């Protein structure tokens, strides 16, 4: 049976053809289409933290960077503050730097790393529950986000207990960003639909020669999916940020964004220009000298 992986969008509602139901049984892929109701996330992250702002000062060998921590990602915020106050980050390297993408740090093993040593696996011995609030928080230029192990070994998208990165990224045409965001917004709905199909697999198997029965079941599952998985497409502000300031929109929905740079992006720009080896580690060490909680109300 020929399967299709292209995601189609329709303005009225999702209509998944019966053949998609059968395709999913054999390939794990699904066709989805654009729905009618599209709610846009609104509000600024800075507005959310206005009353209880927490600013962390990061002193590096290239200059100072200040980051604001979001209140609505409390697990990451509290853990970050805890590690900062313990001096955990003092002396760590920016061990992974990719121009027009991001700069990464927080590996405790990097404090005493020899030149050329592979880094990136160190942590405090625990991971954090994901707090992914896309499209409210997204990978715009200057976003602060938690690194994590990728792939099937981490289906819950749990964050590293200490490693984090700051986004530089690049600018994208507004139309391209909107298309990417629409596809990503459909992701949770597709996953929910796939889960329902697996739960009804025995029923579907019994209907292999009953296209009308499959169609009715399909409509039932689509309706349940639409009811239980609301869509929240990105705001015009998000589109503008990615098209005018830049970022890494392809990371949205997969990593926890828990803050943003409020000053010192010129320092981050200098870090991202560093000459690196094959592992993206700067050939000349760039360190965090110290970090401190500057404002906490």
Secondary structure, DSSP 8 states (H G I E B T S, - for coil): ----------SS-----HHHHHHHHHHS-------S--EE--S-HHHHTSSS-EEEEEEETTEEEEEEE-TT-HHHHHHHHHHHHHTTTTT-BEEEEETTTEEEE--GGGGG--TT---S---SS-EE-----TTTS--BTTEEEE----SGGGTT--EESS-EEEE--B---HHHHHHHHHHHHHHHHHHHHHHHHHHTHHHHHTTTT-HHHHHHHHHHHHHHHHHHS--EE--HHHHHIIIII-B-GGGTTTS-EEEEEEE-HHHHHHHHTS-B-TTS-BSS--BEEEEEEEEE-
